């Protein structure tokens, strides 16, 4: 045992001694990370030597899962510190963490390659894969995943091929990290600083108050708007200042293409080529072929079949939606007043130019006039609903939904350490009162936090076999699940009041959390959300369906001042407007899927101009004129740095599943506990222990069709 381990001063080196052995965020120092990383790598190498030098014949127990049988998680150190560090790198980073990430990324990638490309270890795995006997279905799936993991990581390559793969994966890892750090810097560098109150025209009071609070925190006069969703979205929807909307839109949609150190264009091009070369080195024609060989869609043809079906079904309706929207736009949009300043960085401030940019429906007009059209058609506005969606009540409603469906309850535990005061930690209890999971909820945007929303975990679920001479037993290690979002913040005068869209976001991520919390699998690598990528969004998108159900809204939507319930008339309008611009929204998602597939179905070296290629790649799903001075790719974290490369289609794939699944609940009752229990037993608790289509058919009784989605969106008559 090393000297650093014997000191045991680093919290990662010992039992945490916290409730449910949760991460002791309050005791972790910056210097603890690198120390734990390096010791974890040393222990991994020790484990590797122990395994490959075992004189016994390779078996499932002594080769595939022997790491699970160590005492006190000795060999799990690298997993523990990596989980904490990289989760916080997204949720609560700083310059020191960014620098350490840059330093450790190539070291960790090299270490992962050392493990995956070790010939002796692979030979043992291959022997077990060929000669296994009497394994359970779950053990067989783990064994196959393990074997395929080695093969897909280059275990069958010759020495020269393995060395080349090392180079490619290490470079891709570093570039993915740099992409994310550049994007965060670009997002945080911009602000729209307004000092003239007249330029707030049209904005709801909640947006004005939030901007005033942002200015106060920055020690500035007036109001500050940022590119974070709770600030950007209301501005683009309500501001009558067309020129300022244009500036906000252009700032948001040019992230990563400015002539500065955060330019992501070359990084994107290189990542596309690196992944193509990796796939071809492993024997696949394209990176998409490589990825999809382990997905429900199976192959490129299966993905394009879905995307083309959606274009054919939704494009006519989207064209009609656009025609209706154009009627709301004046022929000569009024010019905007002059005077606001835009902060592109701490060093640079420019004056906002005057005058409106011509065009029938420019992209910075879409949100504004869509809002006006929605008001005209349904007399419904997101701000009408905000007073009824106080965050604390929404939390009660979402937790209450889980209680009604599955019988679980949530109890805040302030003794569980958290990494920021915004974060709340809960103990989750099952129907019988037994401990089920720990749930962290991180709600609001802040400096050092990536935009968007996601679910992750600090501890996965698995069942550990405790063997002693007297009596064998097992211990079910329960998960520690986290949901991170960027919802509207409270102000000094008002609590956090959400939009309906933000409620849907909460439900979406909570669906992922339930997938993690309900897991009941033997092996961690198969538990929770460790499923095929185009299946993982089913539990999350399924939960979004409840957002417009009257029975659900009645449980928590009360006015934050009067306590009055959300009026029936507003609920009626919500339901009636559910499919407003649905076809346009669908084509937007499909366009992202087409762009993703266009990049990762490249056979030859990709040398095209990113911006020009992007416009051509998704043209089939675009119904409006395109700008040549904006770019999605350079901020498209999902497919460049977030694991969705050649997989963005999975959102629409899972939407077909979620619409089909929710139709069962609609038939039996949205709170029907028997249906919910079957959903839990067949899908939520099973992780990746079986083929996802098998799991789905066990719940549904048959394969899904696109019909339920078309009916839900009003494309096909019920």
Secondary structure, 3 states (H helix, E strand, C coil): CCHHHHHCCCHHHCCCCCHHHCCCHHHCCHHHHHHHHHHHHHHHHHHHHHHHCCCCCCCHHHHHCHHHHCHHHHHHHHHHHHHHHHHHHHHCCCHHHHHHHHHHHHHHHHHHHHHHCCHHHHHHHHHHHHHCCCCCHHHHHHHHHHHHHHHHCCCCCCHHHHHHHHHHHHHHHHHHHHHHHHHHHHHHHCEEEECCHHHHCCCCHHHHHHHHHHHHHCCCCCEEECCCHHHHHHHHHHCCCHHHHHHHHHHHHCCCCCCCCCCCHHHHHHHHHHHHHHHHHCCCCCHHHHHHCCCCCCCHHHHHHHHHHHHHHHHHHHHHHHHHHHCCCCCCCCCCCCCCEEECCCCCEEECCCCCCCCCCCHHHHHHHHHHHHHHHHCCCHHHHHCCCEHHHHHHHHHHHHHHHHCCEEEECCCCCCCCCCCEEEEEECCCCCEEEEEEEEEECCCCCCCCCEEEEEECCEEEEECCCCCCEEEEECCEEEEEEEECCCCCCCCCECCHHHHHHHHHHHHHHHHHHCCCCCCHHHCCCCCCCCCCCHHHHHHHHHHHCHHHHCCCCECCCCCCECCHHHHHHHHHCCCCCHHHHHHHHHHHHHHHHHHHCCCCCCCCCHHHHHHHHCHHHCCCCCCCCCCCHHHCHHHHCCCCCCCCCHHHHHHHHHHHHHHHHHHHCCCCHHHHHHHHHHHHCCCCCCCHHHHHHHHHCCCCCCHHHHHHCCCCCC
